[in-house]
Amino acid sequence: MEPKDLFTIDEKFLTDGHNLNGCLECHSGKPGVHFKDTAHEGYVTDPSAEPDKYCAACHQENVGTFQESLHANQTGFQTLLLARAGVTELTKDMEEMLSERCGECHGTCGQCHISEPDIAEGGLIDGHIIKKTPNQAKNCNACHSRTVGDEYTGSIGFVDASVHYTSGMQCLDCHTEDEIHGNSSSADSRYNVTSLPECLDCHDGLVEANNMHKRHYGELQCQVCHSQPYRNCYLCHVAQPEEEGPFPHGLRYPERMDFRIGENPIKSTKRPWDISLLRHIPVYEDSFVEYDIELLEFTSLPTWKYTSPHNILRNTPQNGSCGSCMGNSNLFLTEFYLEMRKIQGLMTEAEIEANQSVIMEKVPE
């Protein structure tokens, strides 16, 4: 009886450049040993967690910039946390919180090019083959599924897939290597990445070709007219309450799906419009008390943040006619809407104060 071969490796990998120096070059361990436990002493599961040591020899340019990218360094979270706390440097408690609550979503080279991310419980994508292009379902959506991925593919339930998805477009058709690797520049938030895609990258001629576009471009974010209802951020960032139990912070479980138009909170040269879509994020005055973190400047930033949903359609309920949007208070973030959420136990007084800058004082008519 032939002994079972426990070490079969995909034949394609045997001729791959990443295998030229053998397994030990990247994964370490003890050479010349035939007992698993002994051979795996010092074994490194994910070499790309230390890219300077294992990846830089061949991929120096990408390694250097990737470590400054938002995919790797959590700078976006840090920026907002420091602003709400009213401090300029992370404390030890903040570093602990970011590591425990956010760290699992920020991965390594291997979690895009070899295996699924840890948050999706890992697993090789295709044997041990290193993929130049990440897999949209197994890599991109593994981390971005709750909002972007499910919106894009129409997996939420009662909204359609994006026209870009049904046309066969993949994430990397818009989101370039420069953006993902941080090659263009480091940034303090995702909307400040210089190589972030814009609608006009592909649709430049549509502004002049359409009277409504000519009239409103510069006033309205494109998604105001072309997005569908989208998820707020609670499914990942706030634990669901126990049955019949209280919701964290004394609030009831919030609404998941919504569509709210408000004042653009990050108006800039690249985003000149006055009005944009807003997505509700689950942060409260006492969100991090278990880590002894006080949000002393909680009201300095809105909790309804600029958003760019990926569920784009040419024709949507709000762009069917002028009357579909104008005067329709159900689409806008208003003082009345927030006060009603407070009465229902979905919002605190401090949150209402924090969102004054993005509230629409008057629904357009």
ABEGO torsion letter per residue (X at the ends): XBBBBAABBBAAAAABAAAAAEAAAAAEEBBGBABAAAAABGBBABAAABAAAAAAAAAAAAAAAAAABAAAAGAAAAAAAAAAAGBABBBAAAAAAAAAAAAAABBBAAAAAABBBAAAGEEBABEABBBABBBAAAAAAAAAAABAAAAAAGAAGABBBBAAAAAGBBAAAABBAAAAAGAAEBBABAAABAABBBAAAAAAAAAAABAAAAAABGABBAAAAABBBBBBAAAAABBBBBBGBBBBGGBBBBBABBBBBBBBAABBAABABABBBBBBBBBBAAAAAAAGBBBAAAAABBABBBBBBABBBABBAAAABAAAABGBAAABBBAAAAAAAAAAGABBAAAAAAAAAABBABBBX
